[in-house]
Amino acid sequence: MKRILFVIMAIAISTCAFAQGQRREFKPEDMAKRQTDRIKEACQTNEKQTKALYDYFLRQAKIQQEQFAKMQQGERPQQGNMENFRAEMEKRQKAQNDTIKSILTKDQFAKYEKMQQEQRQRWGQGGQGGPRGGGQGGPRGERPNRQQ
């Protein structure tokens, strides 16, 4: 009986370790379709708009894939270049909003902005709690005082 239990535990542990070692493959087409579908649902885009959005997101996803590959090879922004990296990200975000604004109507773009705002609220604003923040509801690096 102990042997059977040991074998089952060994299989369970090795299965978990194997599953954690796998990485999801990043496919630009899937990412572009997911982003396009979200906007199509929220803004009720027509076929021409949907195609334009997909084409734009596909181009962006391919660029992002190239950048990710560079980072995987060790090409990461240096500590001093983080400001440049952040400024570049903000510039890309503004360009994306401008492109989306040119594709959508005024009413649709208002719906898009509302969708983006709701998404930001769900995920937090970075650095302050939430799924991407410090995890303790406060700024990163600080731990709450716990009474024992």
N, C-alpha and C positions, 0 to 999 in steps of 0.2 A: 504494500500500500504506500509506504514512504517513497519507494522508487517511482511509482506511477505519479505521485504528487510532485516529486522532484523533476521528472521529465516534463510534465505539464507546465510547471513554473519556468523551466529553462526555455521551452518553446515560446511561452508568453513574453519573456524578457527579450529573447532574440528577435521576436516579431516587432516589438515596440522599438527596439534599437534600430532595426532595419527601416521601419517606417519613418523614424525621425531623420535618418540619413538621406532620404530621398528629397529631391527638390522639384518644385513645380516648374515645368518648362514654360518659358515666356514666349508666347506667340503674338506678334504684333497684330495679326488679323483678329484674334480673339479679343484683344484689348480694345481695338478700334470698334469692333462690333458691340462690345459691352457698353462703351461710352456712348456710341451712337444710339443704341437702344434705350438707354436711360433718358437721353435728351428727346428722342422721338416720343417716348411715352409721356414725359412731363410737358412737352411743348406742342404735341400733335403736329409734327413736321410732315410736309408732303414728300413725295418720292425724290424730287430734285434736291430739296434741302437735305434729306436723309443721305443721299449719295454724296453730296458735297461735304457733309459732316464726316461720313465714313472715310472718304478720301483724305481729308485733312488729318483725322485721328490716326489713320494708317501711316501717313508720312511721319507724324510725330512719334508714333510707337516704334517705328524703325530707327529713328534718331535715338530714342531713349534706349533701345536695345543695344545700339553701338556704344553708347556711353556706359551702359551697365557692363558690357564686355570689357571695356577699358578699365573700369573699376575692379573687375574680377582679376585682371592681370596686374593689379597693384597701382594703377594710375589713379590716385585719389587726391583731392585738393589738400594742399598743405595748410597747416594751422593759420598762417598769415593770409592765405588765399580764400579763407572761408567767407570773408566779406564780398570778395569778387564772385564767388560761387553763389552766394545768396542773391546778390544783385542780378546775376545772370538768370537765376530761377525766377525772380520777380519780373524781369524783362520778358521771359518766355511766357509767363502767366498772362501778362498784359497783352502780348501778341496773340495768344490763344483767345482771350476774351474779345479782342478786336476782330479776329477772324470769325468767331462764332456770331458776333453781333452783325457782321456783314452778311451772314447766311440767313439768320433768323429775322422775322419781322420784329417790330418794336414790342408788341405784346408777348411774342414768344420769348424774346430776350429777357423780358421782365420775369417770366416764369422760370427761365434758366437761372437767372440771378437768385431767385427765391430758392430754387432747388440747391444751388451751390451754398447758400447761407445755411440752409437746414442741414446739409451734409457737414459743413464746418462745425456746427453746433453739436452734431452727433459725435464727431471725432475729437472735439476739443481743439483748442487753438495752438497746440504744441507747447510743451514745457510746463503746462499747468494741469496736472492731473489727467484724468481720462485715459483712454487706451494708449495714447502716444506720449503721455506726459510722465510725471514722476511716479505715478502709481499710488501715491499716498494722498492725492488731492492737493498737494502743495508743489512748490517749485522743485525742480530736480535737485537731488543731492541733499535735501533737507529731510529729516525724519521727524515724524510727530513725536512729541513727548508722551511717553507711555507710562502710566502709573502701574506699578506692580504690587 
